[in-house]
Each structure stands twice: as structure tokens, then as C-alpha cells.
Amino acid sequence: MPETTKTALFILLALLFLFIAWTARPAARAIGKIDDSGQRFFKEFDPLEATSLQIIEFDEDTGTPLAFKVAQVNGVWSIPSHESYPADAQDQLAKAAAAIVDLIKGPNVSDQPASHELFGVIDPLDAAAGATGVGTQVTFTNQSDTVLAQIIIGNPVKDKPDLRYVREPGRTRVYTTQVRTDNLSTRFEDWIERDLLKLDPSKIVEVIINDYSIDEVRQRLIQGQVLTLSYNGTENLWGLDGLGADEELVTEKLDDLKRAVDDLKIIDVHRKPAGLSAELQAQDQLVLDQEAMASLQGRGFYVHNAQLISNEGETRVGTEDGVQYVLRFGEIALGLSRVEDETGQGAASSVGANRYLFITAELNTDLIQKPELAQLPDIPLEESDDGADTSADTQPQTPTLADAMEDARKKIEEDNQRAQEEYERKLAGAGEKVKQLNKRFADWYYVISDDVYQKIRLRRAVVVKQKEPEGESSTESDEG
């Protein structure tokens, strides 16, 4: 048999054996994608167990990740990304955690890393400068810094705004899921008590606008007008010291001022040097180091004759409970401005002018209405008929005018005592409130809207106008 024929035969036999082995092999299990849709993303946990939330977004303008964090530190909620300013966060953090803990995996839309940009789920910590399609990383941890939940939230699904593309960090698979993001805000003001003064506007009884300024070159104070306004909340009536007989107040502007004080909102904060905040809480006469002085002057505040002043004057708002809020206005603070609608909701931020505000509180006992103590009546001397037997053994006791007057005196004394004690309670309460307010204000420079500042720092020409001569309007109408 020729060699070529042998070789061909061997090849055919080998192929035959391979075919037999292939057809006789055990059936292999089909390999495909594991469908885990409908399963939970995270092991169930109590939303109240979450003690920290970190949200990382990507700033396409700077090409860097931006982290916002709310955390419970030593039992106190704070915002580390804003110098640990106190947060009003427990309820909101629980709501945010509840929105994430129950996330259910929807359909798997991709296992390819190349698709992450399309779905907007690139991890912001891995994104390079100029990257697009970067998602928002959300992480919840507990008191032991154990990660409870972590996810990257991407683009909304087209025509289904309640659905988002999501993926877990470190994994490539992209899902759709129903997730609410309204409680996952990175806006500082959404996590704090924004009402700065927390006062009741109906209790405002006095507003003093001191319109001074500072010559920063010559380091001297330039005194302007001082407006001392009174307000009667019962009659909704404003008054002004020194108002002329031919003048009247523009009450619309004053009502705007009252509303602006009531609605004074925090836009941002900056921590004061430790020495400055301690000095403010300790005494009225300021003795500051160079760091504190530089911190003040950089924001438009100065010390003049051991007293704090500001380069845009000050407004003092007094309430009937004896608390006087001192609002000192400083330099323009450039940054994000919050433009609110009529309800204060649905605000949009934009770059604009804000204003530094330095707040202290003072006790003003003159603002607390003093009790009107009733005068005690004199008790008349008793007179008896000569020779009459007034002993208890011979004649019954009957009430006399002196007895009635004595009872009246006791009643008046008791009423006076109650009124005086109530007044003293108000004094003590006002002192304690001032102490607590200064403790809250001492550590911080506040940033407020410049629009609000303009409504509070009013000048006389804005709030006072000449009265129209009587009959002028009717005369003009007759001539017409």
C-alpha cells in the first residue's frame, strides 16, 4: 500500500474517532447571562442605621469630582464639606436612605464598560478631565463606617422619568431601576435650618437702622442717619422718631423690611477663627489677635473703640420678649445666589452677589412691657360708739369696711406679685435666649442674599415721604 494511501487512511480514522468522541460526550450546560432582575441591590437595613451620606458628583467645568457629605459626629449632625456646620439632617437622611435601601434591579441593559458613558454611569471618582456621561455616586455608611449601600445613578430612561440607569461601583452591569433623587440633594441649604433668626415677626416692636459706613483707607467711621422705628403689631402701625407733621411713612417698604427679617435665609457659611468666636461669647469688649482681625477685615468687619462695626452699617431688630438682634452687614460675597419663587420653593441657583452678615444678640429689658402694679388702698380706722360694748361675748361679729379693704389689699398684693413674677420670668427667659442665640451665632459668618440686605438696610428717603396737601387730589379731579 503506497505511503500516501496509508497517511490518508490514518487521517480518516482519526477524524472518525474524533466524531465518535464528540457525539458521545456528555451534554454541556448552556452558558448565558445570569438574569438577576427583580432582586434587591442591597441587604435590607434600617434607614435610621445610616449615620453618613456622601454624594459625589462630577464638575465638568473643572474636571474634578465634588463631594458633599452629611454625617453624625459625636452625636451631632454636621456637614463636613461646609466646615462641619450643624445639619438639620436626621429625618432627611432617613428618607434618603429609605429611597435607596429598597432599590430593585430592573432589566439588565448592558454588561459592557464601553456603554457606561452612554447611560451616564461612569464613576465620578474614575472620570478623567473632559469626561462626559459621568454619574452620581451615592454612599450610605453606619456608625462603624461599614458601607450599607453604594450605587452610581445615571441618566433618566427616555420617556420614563421615574426610571434611571444605575450600576454598582466596581461592577460593569447596568440596570434600570425606579429611584427617587429628590432627597439626594447636594445643596447645602437643603440640609440645614435656613431660617436664620427664627423669630416671630408679630413680636417685632422696634427696628433701629444705623446707616454708618467705614472709610477703609483712613480707618474711620462715617456716621450717617439713624432711624428708630417702632411697630405696633396689634394695629399694624409703624412709627418713626422725629417724623415731621408734614411727613408720613411708606409702610409698604417697612412691611417689606419686616418680612425680609422674618425670611432671612442662609445661603452659605464660613467659620470664624476660634479666638474670635470665644471672645464674642465671653465679653462685649473685643480684644482680638491678628488672625481674628484679618478674618474680620477680609469680610468687611472692624473693631472700633473695642466695639465691632461693619462697613455697611447695621440694623437692630427688637422683639417684645427683650431680645435685640444686631445685624451687621459686610462685604459682597461672590458665589451662588438662590432665586426663590413666591413660596420659597423651587429655587434656582446662579452666580451673583451675596452679602456677609455678622449676627449677635443682646438683652434689651426696655423692650419687655413692665407690669402695671395696682396701688394699694388705705384701710380706714374703725370707730365705735362711746360706751358701746364691742366684746365678742356681748355682740356678734359683722364684716366692716376695714375688713373689706383688707381683703381687697390682699387680692391686689397677690395680683401685683404674680405680675412681677411673670415679668421676672420674662427677663430670665430673655437672658437665656440671648445666651443660646449668641452660642449659635458665635462660630459663623453667614452669607445672605444681597437682595434681602437691600430690603433691610433702608434709608430715610426711602421710608419717609411728604404728605399730600389736603384736597389736592379732589381739586385736580375737579379741574379735569
ZAMARGU-4260 file (C-alpha; in steps of 0.2 Angstrom, whole numbers, plus 5000, padded with zeros to 4 digits):
<rodrens>
0) 5000/5000/5000 | 5008/5016/4995 | 5013/5028/5009 | 5001/5042/5003 | 4986/5030/5004
5) 4992/5025/5022 | 4993/5043/5028 | 4976/5047/5021 | 4968/5031/5029 | 4975/5036/5046
10) 4969/5054/5044 | 4951/5047/5040 | 4952/5035/5055 | 4957/5050/5067 | 4943/5061/5061
15) 4931/5046/5063 | 4937/5044/5081 | 4935/5062/5085 | 4917/5062/5078 | 4913/5047/5089
20) 4920/5056/5104 | 4911/5072/5100 | 4894/5064/5098 | 4897/5053/5113 | 4902/5067/5125
25) 4890/5072/5140 | 4878/5086/5136 | 4886/5103/5141 | 4876/5115/5151 | 4871/5131/5141
30) 4881/5146/5146 | 4872/5163/5146 | 4869/5179/5156 | 4863/5177/5174 | 4846/5186/5175
35) 4845/5194/5192 | 4832/5207/5188 | 4819/5208/5202 | 4832/5206/5216 | 4837/5219/5229
40) 4853/5229/5226 | 4857/5229/5244 | 4854/5219/5260 | 4840/5226/5269 | 4844/5238/5283
45) 4835/5251/5295 | 4836/5268/5287 | 4839/5275/5304 | 4855/5265/5305 | 4863/5276/5292
50) 4874/5289/5300 | 4883/5296/5285 | 4878/5300/5267 | 4891/5305/5254 | 4886/5311/5237
55) 4899/5313/5224 | 4896/5322/5208 | 4907/5327/5193 | 4911/5345/5189 | 4913/5345/5170
60) 4920/5363/5171 | 4935/5359/5182 | 4936/5340/5178 | 4936/5336/5196 | 4924/5326/5207
65) 4914/5336/5220 | 4909/5328/5237 | 4895/5333/5248 | 4894/5324/5265 | 4882/5324/5279
70) 4887/5314/5294 | 4884/5311/5313 | 4899/5315/5323 | 4899/5313/5342 | 4880/5313/5341
75) 4879/5329/5332 | 4873/5330/5313 | 4885/5341/5303 | 4891/5345/5286 | 4910/5341/5284
80) 4910/5349/5267 | 4905/5366/5275 | 4917/5366/5289 | 4905/5355/5300 | 4891/5367/5300
85) 4877/5359/5311 | 4864/5350/5300 | 4846/5348/5302 | 4848/5331/5294 | 4841/5316/5304
90) 4824/5315/5295 | 4830/5319/5278 | 4844/5306/5279 | 4832/5293/5284 | 4821/5297/5269
95) 4836/5297/5258 | 4841/5280/5265 | 4824/5273/5263 | 4824/5278/5245 | 4840/5268/5242
100) 4838/5253/5253 | 4823/5246/5244 | 4830/5248/5226 | 4825/5233/5215 | 4836/5228/5200
105) 4826/5231/5184 | 4831/5224/5167 | 4849/5222/5163 | 4853/5234/5149 | 4872/5231/5146
110) 4887/5222/5153 | 4900/5232/5143 | 4910/5245/5151 | 4910/5255/5134 | 4892/5258/5137
115) 4894/5267/5153 | 4896/5284/5145 | 4880/5281/5135 | 4870/5278/5151 | 4878/5291/5161
120) 4885/5279/5174 | 4904/5282/5174 | 4910/5283/5192 | 4915/5301/5196 | 4930/5295/5206
125) 4937/5287/5190 | 4932/5300/5177 | 4946/5309/5168 | 4946/5328/5164 | 4934/5331/5150
130) 4924/5316/5153 | 4905/5315/5149 | 4892/5303/5154 | 4898/5303/5172 | 4885/5298/5186
135) 4882/5302/5204 | 4889/5291/5217 | 4879/5289/5232 | 4886/5280/5248 | 4877/5277/5265
140) 4888/5271/5280 | 4884/5266/5298 | 4892/5272/5314 | 4906/5259/5311 | 4909/5266/5293
145) 4903/5250/5286 | 4895/5253/5269 | 4876/5250/5269 | 4873/5254/5251 | 4883/5262/5237
150) 4877/5265/5219 | 4880/5276/5204 | 4865/5284/5197 | 4865/5289/5179 | 4853/5296/5166
155) 4834/5295/5166 | 4827/5282/5154 | 4819/5291/5139 | 4801/5294/5141 | 4801/5286/5158
160) 4807/5299/5170 | 4804/5289/5186 | 4817/5276/5179 | 4836/5279/5180 | 4851/5269/5173
165) 4861/5263/5188 | 4876/5252/5192 | 4886/5247/5207 | 4904/5254/5209 | 4916/5240/5204
170) 4904/5231/5193 | 4900/5233/5175 | 4882/5228/5173 | 4870/5242/5170 | 4852/5241/5176
175) 4836/5252/5175 | 4828/5255/5192 | 4815/5266/5199 | 4824/5278/5211 | 4819/5295/5219
180) 4833/5308/5219 | 4823/5322/5227 | 4831/5318/5244 | 4848/5316/5237 | 4852/5334/5236
185) 4870/5341/5237 | 4863/5359/5240 | 4870/5365/5257 | 4854/5374/5261 | 4843/5359/5259
190) 4852/5351/5274 | 4851/5365/5287 | 4839/5375/5296 | 4839/5390/5284 | 4828/5402/5295
195) 4842/5412/5302 | 4834/5422/5316 | 4819/5410/5319 | 4809/5425/5326 | 4791/5428/5327
200) 4788/5444/5316 | 4772/5448/5326 | 4783/5451/5341 | 4794/5464/5332 | 4792/5481/5342
205) 4807/5491/5336 | 4819/5492/5322 | 4834/5504/5323 | 4844/5507/5306 | 4861/5514/5309
210) 4867/5520/5292 | 4885/5522/5295 | 4900/5516/5284 | 4919/5515/5286 | 4932/5524/5277
215) 4944/5509/5275 | 4958/5519/5269 | 4958/5531/5284 | 4951/5518/5296 | 4937/5529/5302
220) 4919/5528/5305 | 4907/5539/5294 | 4891/5542/5304 | 4875/5543/5294 | 4857/5544/5298
225) 4849/5533/5312 | 4831/5528/5310 | 4822/5522/5326 | 4806/5514/5320 | 4793/5507/5332
230) 4779/5494/5327 | 4763/5490/5335 | 4758/5473/5329 | 4740/5474/5336 | 4736/5489/5325
235) 4749/5485/5311 | 4755/5503/5314 | 4773/5509/5311 | 4780/5525/5319 | 4797/5534/5317
240) 4806/5546/5330 | 4807/5563/5323 | 4794/5561/5309 | 4788/5579/5304 | 4770/5584/5304
245) 4770/5586/5285 | 4778/5569/5283 | 4772/5551/5283 | 4779/5533/5282 | 4780/5522/5266
250) 4773/5507/5275 | 4775/5496/5261 | 4794/5497/5262 | 4793/5494/5281 | 4782/5479/5279
255) 4794/5473/5266 | 4808/5475/5279 | 4799/5465/5292 | 4795/5451/5280 | 4814/5451/5275
260) 4819/5450/5293 | 4807/5435/5296 | 4813/5427/5279 | 4831/5429/5282 | 4839/5414/5274
265) 4856/5406/5275 | 4865/5404/5258 | 4882/5399/5264 | 4893/5400/5280 | 4911/5402/5284
270) 4919/5398/5301 | 4926/5411/5312 | 4943/5409/5320 | 4942/5400/5337 | 4949/5415/5346
275) 4935/5427/5339 | 4921/5415/5342 | 4927/5413/5360 | 4929/5431/5363 | 4912/5435/5357
280) 4904/5423/5369 | 4914/5429/5384 | 4913/5448/5384 | 4907/5464/5375 | 4924/5472/5374
285) 4933/5464/5360 | 4952/5461/5362 | 4957/5451/5346 | 4973/5443/5339 | 4980/5446/5322
290) 4971/5431/5314 | 4954/5436/5321 | 4957/5454/5315 | 4962/5448/5297 | 4947/5437/5297
295) 4935/5451/5301 | 4943/5464/5289 | 4943/5452/5275 | 4924/5451/5276 | 4921/5470/5280
300) 4920/5470/5299 | 4931/5480/5310 | 4934/5484/5329 | 4932/5502/5333 | 4934/5508/5351
305) 4934/5490/5357 | 4917/5488/5348 | 4913/5478/5332 | 4907/5488/5317 | 4904/5484/5299
310) 4907/5493/5283 | 4889/5493/5278 | 4881/5499/5294 | 4869/5489/5305 | 4851/5485/5309
315) 4844/5481/5326 | 4828/5472/5327 | 4820/5471/5344 | 4806/5460/5350 | 4794/5461/5364
320) 4802/5447/5373 | 4818/5458/5376 | 4829/5450/5363 | 4838/5463/5351 | 4846/5455/5335
325) 4860/5465/5329 | 4863/5463/5310 | 4880/5469/5304 | 4882/5469/5285 | 4899/5467/5277
330) 4907/5465/5260 | 4900/5457/5245 | 4902/5438/5244 | 4903/5432/5226 | 4896/5415/5223
335) 4880/5405/5221 | 4864/5415/5223 | 4847/5407/5227 | 4832/5414/5217 | 4816/5409/5225
340) 4798/5409/5219 | 4784/5417/5229 | 4783/5402/5240 | 4801/5400/5244 | 4802/5383/5234
345) 4808/5378/5218 | 4823/5389/5219 | 4837/5390/5206 | 4855/5395/5209 | 4865/5406/5199
350) 4882/5416/5201 | 4878/5433/5208 | 4881/5445/5223 | 4878/5439/5241 | 4882/5448/5257
355) 4892/5444/5273 | 4882/5445/5288 | 4888/5446/5306 | 4875/5442/5319 | 4874/5445/5338
360) 4860/5445/5351 | 4858/5457/5365 | 4847/5459/5380 | 4836/5475/5380 | 4825/5475/5395
365) 4816/5491/5389 | 4808/5481/5376 | 4799/5470/5389 | 4782/5478/5395 | 4784/5481/5413
370) 4769/5476/5424 | 4757/5490/5429 | 4756/5487/5448 | 4740/5492/5456 | 4741/5505/5471
375) 4736/5498/5487 | 4721/5506/5495 | 4722/5513/5513 | 4712/5505/5527 | 4701/5517/5536
380) 4702/5517/5555 | 4687/5509/5564 | 4676/5520/5575 | 4664/5514/5589 | 4650/5522/5599
385) 4655/5529/5616 | 4651/5516/5630 | 4646/5503/5617 | 4651/5485/5622 | 4661/5478/5607
390) 4666/5462/5615 | 4663/5446/5606 | 4654/5439/5621 | 4640/5453/5620 | 4638/5456/5601
395) 4640/5446/5585 | 4655/5449/5573 | 4650/5458/5557 | 4661/5462/5542 | 4667/5480/5542
400) 4673/5492/5529 | 4691/5489/5536 | 4689/5470/5534 | 4683/5473/5516 | 4698/5484/5512
405) 4710/5472/5520 | 4704/5458/5508 | 4705/5470/5493 | 4723/5474/5498 | 4727/5456/5499
410) 4720/5452/5482 | 4729/5467/5474 | 4745/5462/5483 | 4743/5444/5476 | 4740/5451/5458
415) 4755/5463/5459 | 4766/5448/5465 | 4760/5437/5450 | 4763/5451/5438 | 4780/5455/5445
420) 4785/5436/5445 | 4779/5435/5427 | 4790/5450/5422 | 4805/5442/5431 | 4802/5426/5422
425) 4802/5435/5405 | 4818/5444/5410 | 4826/5427/5414 | 4819/5419/5399 | 4826/5433/5388
430) 4843/5432/5396 | 4844/5413/5392 | 4838/5415/5375 | 4851/5429/5371 | 4864/5417/5378
435) 4858/5402/5367 | 4857/5413/5351 | 4875/5420/5354 | 4881/5402/5356 | 4873/5398/5339
440) 4879/5413/5330 | 4897/5415/5338 | 4906/5402/5326 | 4899/5408/5310 | 4900/5422/5297
445) 4883/5420/5287 | 4881/5423/5268 | 4864/5430/5264 | 4856/5437/5248 | 4861/5455/5243
450) 4843/5457/5238 | 4837/5454/5256 | 4850/5465/5263 | 4844/5480/5252 | 4826/5477/5259
455) 4833/5478/5277 | 4846/5492/5276 | 4834/5506/5272 | 4837/5525/5272 | 4826/5539/5277
460) 4822/5545/5260 | 4815/5528/5255 | 4803/5526/5270 | 4798/5544/5273 | 4788/5555/5260
465) 4779/5571/5261 | 4761/5571/5264 | 4750/5577/5250 | 4741/5593/5254 | 4723/5590/5259
470) 4711/5592/5245 | 4724/5592/5232 | 4718/5576/5224 | 4700/5582/5223 | 4705/5599/5216
475) 4714/5591/5202 | 4700/5580/5198 | 4688/5595/5198 | 4699/5604/5186 | 4700/5589/5175
</rodrens>
